Amino acid sequence: MEQSWKVKVWGVRGSFPTPSAEFLQYGGNTSCISVQRGKHLVVLDAGSGFIGLGDHLPPENPKRMDLLFSHLHMDHCLGLFGCRLMHDPEMEIHLYGAAQEGRSFEQNLNDLIRPPYWPMGLRDFPASIRIHEISPGECFVLKGEAGDSGDIKVYTLRGNHPNQSLLYRLEAGGESIVYGLDCELTEEIRPSLRDFSRNCGLLIWDACFTEEDLAKHRGWGHSSWKQGISLGREAGAGTVLMTHYFSKYTDTLLQAQEKLAVRADSLCRFAREGMELCLPQAGDI
């Protein structure tokens, strides 16, 4: 029997965490989503939600994960500093990301995680850290363990974002998931995004701004839920999961936006921390 994909949301915010009471229904942590297929665990970004993932990972889970970074803006890597998995000597963590600003992925990581900004350097963590530099347009394979659910093929696409970003498409067992955060949808990039997302079971989309606020933030590298619905329809996506909300958007505002979005397309979902989805039959477990 083919393995299903289990997707869990650990962080939904952009820019920085928002721990205040009026933000907690949807969640106050920054971007982190896990995708599990059999025993194979893939994590998309390591925002502050990555800390919660580490705290709740079942003990029986294999001591290995593949962590894919869209880019190294702070809201997407805050969780690296505090995640207990980084302190587990039995843990093997593979980090994937692209070069930026003329420096390799490894150089940028080492600049980010080191004294005096943090007491430990990346190589000082007890976990076994393996670094893999990838490039936009590259396809690579995440190898599954023998007897498990098999390999996951990963495709990449350059996102439209300041300092650049990577979008990911994960494929295995006839199903696919597209991770499209930190990407501003323009007419120039729309055809490539549409083709990249074609017939995916789940499109995880950057719904940072409302349409009104998006008009005030052109060039910031973000999009809206309306754009996500439009792209999802064009690409034939099964479900579009909205996330990476603007840090000032309260639960009240997001509730109102979610009602409008679901009314526009029933396959649209708004991410909340703790939400679980399952493919090929997407929906709450």
C-alpha positions in Angstrom: 0.0 0.0 0.0 1.3 3.4 -1.0 2.5 5.7 1.9 0.5 8.8 2.6 2.0 12.2 3.1 1.4 13.8 6.5 1.8 17.5 6.7 2.0 19.4 10.0 2.1 23.2 10.5 4.5 24.4 13.2 4.8 28.1 12.4 2.6 30.5 10.3 4.1 34.0 10.7 6.4 36.1 8.6 9.0 38.6 9.8 9.1 37.7 13.6 7.1 35.8 16.2 4.0 37.2 17.7 3.3 35.6 21.1 0.5 37.9 22.2 -2.9 36.5 23.0 -4.6 38.1 20.0 -2.4 36.1 17.6 -2.5 32.6 19.2 -5.6 31.1 17.5 -3.7 30.9 14.2 -0.3 30.9 15.9 2.6 33.2 16.7 5.6 31.3 15.5 7.5 31.9 12.2 7.5 29.5 9.3 8.0 25.8 9.7 6.1 22.9 8.1 7.0 19.2 8.3 6.2 16.6 5.7 6.4 13.0 6.7 6.1 10.0 4.3 6.5 6.8 6.2 9.5 7.3 8.4 11.0 9.9 6.0 10.8 13.4 7.7 11.3 16.5 5.6 11.1 20.0 7.2 10.4 23.2 5.2 12.2 26.1 6.9 13.3 26.4 10.5 11.5 29.5 11.8 10.6 29.6 15.5 8.0 26.9 14.9 11.0 24.5 14.5 11.5 24.5 18.3 8.0 23.1 18.8 8.6 20.4 16.2 11.7 19.3 18.1 9.8 19.2 21.4 7.0 17.1 20.0 8.8 14.7 17.7 8.0 11.1 18.8 10.9 9.2 20.3 10.3 6.4 17.8 10.9 8.7 14.9 14.2 8.0 13.0 17.1 10.0 14.0 17.4 11.7 10.7 15.7 14.6 8.9 16.1 16.7 5.8 15.7 20.4 6.3 15.0 22.6 3.3 15.5 26.3 3.5 13.7 28.8 1.3 16.3 31.4 2.3 18.2 32.6 5.4 16.1 35.6 6.4 15.9 35.5 10.2 12.3 34.5 10.4 13.1 31.3 8.5 16.0 30.1 10.7 15.2 31.4 14.2 14.4 27.8 15.4 17.9 26.5 14.7 19.2 28.2 17.8 16.7 26.6 20.2 15.6 23.3 18.8 16.5 20.4 21.0 17.2 18.2 18.0 20.3 20.3 17.3 21.6 19.2 20.8 20.9 15.4 20.2 24.2 13.6 19.5 22.2 10.8 17.8 20.5 13.1 15.4 21.6 13.5 11.8 20.3 16.7 10.2 20.8 17.5 6.6 20.5 21.2 5.7 19.7 22.3 2.1 19.9 25.8 0.7 21.3 28.0 -2.0 24.2 30.5 -2.1 23.2 34.1 -1.6 24.9 37.5 -2.0 27.9 35.9 -3.6 28.6 33.5 -0.6 28.0 29.8 -0.3 25.1 28.4 1.8 27.6 27.0 4.3 29.4 30.4 4.6 26.2 32.2 5.3 25.0 29.7 7.9 28.4 29.9 9.6 28.2 33.7 9.7 24.7 33.5 11.1 25.3 31.0 13.9 28.4 31.8 15.7 29.8 34.0 18.6 29.2 36.7 19.5 25.6 36.4 18.2 25.3 32.9 19.7 27.6 31.1 22.1 27.9 28.1 19.7 28.9 27.8 16.1 27.0 25.6 13.7 29.6 22.8 14.0 29.6 23.0 17.8 26.1 21.5 18.1 26.1 17.8 19.2 23.9 16.7 16.3 25.6 15.6 13.1 25.0 18.5 10.7 25.4 17.8 7.0 25.2 20.8 4.6 24.1 20.6 1.0 24.2 23.5 -1.4 21.6 23.5 -4.2 20.8 25.8 -7.0 17.6 27.2 -8.5 16.3 24.8 -11.2 18.2 21.9 -9.7 16.5 18.5 -9.1 17.8 16.2 -6.3 16.7 13.1 -4.5 16.2 12.7 -0.7 17.0 9.0 -0.2 14.6 7.0 1.9 15.7 4.2 4.3 15.6 0.6 3.0 12.2 -0.9 3.5 10.6 2.5 4.0 8.5 4.6 1.7 11.2 5.2 -0.9 12.9 8.3 -2.2 11.5 11.8 -2.5 12.4 13.8 -5.6 12.8 17.5 -5.0 12.6 20.2 -7.7 13.6 23.8 -7.1 12.6 27.2 -8.6 13.9 30.7 -7.9 11.4 32.8 -6.0 10.8 36.5 -6.4 12.0 37.9 -3.1 14.6 40.3 -1.8 18.0 38.5 -1.5 16.3 35.7 -3.5 14.5 32.6 -2.3 14.0 29.0 -3.3 10.6 27.3 -3.9 10.4 23.5 -3.6 8.3 20.8 -5.2 8.4 17.3 -3.5 7.3 14.3 -5.4 6.8 10.6 -4.5 4.2 7.9 -5.0 2.3 9.9 -7.6 1.7 12.8 -5.2 3.4 16.2 -4.9 3.6 19.2 -2.6 4.8 22.6 -3.6 6.2 25.1 -1.0 5.9 28.6 -2.3 6.7 31.0 0.5 8.4 34.3 0.2 7.5 34.8 -3.4 5.8 37.8 -5.0 3.5 36.8 -7.8 4.0 38.9 -10.8 2.9 38.4 -14.4 6.6 37.7 -15.3 6.9 34.8 -12.9 3.3 33.5 -13.1 3.9 31.1 -16.1 6.9 29.4 -14.4 5.1 29.2 -11.0 2.0 27.7 -12.7 4.1 25.1 -14.5 6.0 24.4 -11.3 2.8 23.8 -9.3 1.0 21.9 -12.0 -1.4 19.3 -10.6 0.2 19.3 -7.2 -1.9 17.8 -4.3 -1.0 20.7 -2.0 0.3 24.2 -2.7 1.6 25.9 0.4 1.3 29.6 -0.5 2.6 32.9 0.7 -0.5 34.7 1.9 1.3 37.4 3.7 -0.9 40.4 2.8 -4.5 41.2 2.1 -5.0 42.7 -1.4 -5.2 46.2 0.1 -1.9 45.9 2.0 -0.2 44.1 -0.9 -0.7 47.3 -3.0 1.3 49.2 -0.4 4.1 46.6 -0.3 5.1 46.0 -3.9 8.7 44.8 -4.0 8.6 43.2 -0.6 8.6 39.7 -2.1 5.2 38.5 -0.8 1.7 37.8 -2.1 -1.9 37.4 -1.1 -4.5 34.6 -0.6 -6.4 35.9 -3.6 -3.3 35.4 -5.8 -2.8 31.9 -4.2 -6.4 30.9 -5.2 -5.9 32.2 -8.7 -2.5 30.4 -9.1 -3.9 27.2 -7.6 -6.8 27.2 -10.0 -4.6 27.7 -13.0 -2.2 25.0 -11.9 -4.9 22.5 -11.0 -3.7 22.2 -7.4 -5.8 20.0 -5.1 -5.6 22.3 -2.0 -4.0 25.7 -1.4 -2.7 26.2 2.1 -2.3 29.9 3.0 0.4 30.8 5.5 3.2 33.2 6.3 0.8 35.9 7.6 1.9 39.4 8.2 3.0 39.8 11.8 0.5 42.5 12.5 -2.6 40.5 11.4 -4.6 39.4 14.5 -6.8 36.4 14.8 -9.9 38.6 14.2 -8.5 39.9 10.9 -7.4 36.4 9.8 -10.8 34.9 10.6 -12.5 37.5 8.4 -10.0 36.9 5.6 -10.4 33.1 5.9 -14.2 33.4 5.5 -13.8 35.4 2.4 -11.2 33.0 1.0 -13.2 29.8 1.6 -16.2 31.4 0.1 -14.2 32.2 -3.0 -12.8 28.6 -3.2 -13.6 25.7 -1.0 -10.2 24.1 -1.6 -8.5 27.0 0.1 -7.3 26.5 3.7 -5.8 28.9 6.2 -2.9 27.4 8.2 -3.0 27.2 12.0 -0.3 25.9 14.2 -0.9 22.3 15.0 -3.0 21.8 11.9 -2.4 18.4 10.2 -3.1 17.6 6.6 -2.9 14.2 4.8 -2.4 13.5 1.1 -3.7 12.2 -1.2 -6.9 12.9 0.7 -6.2 16.4 2.0 -8.1 17.5 5.1 -7.8 17.6 8.9 -6.8 14.3 10.4 
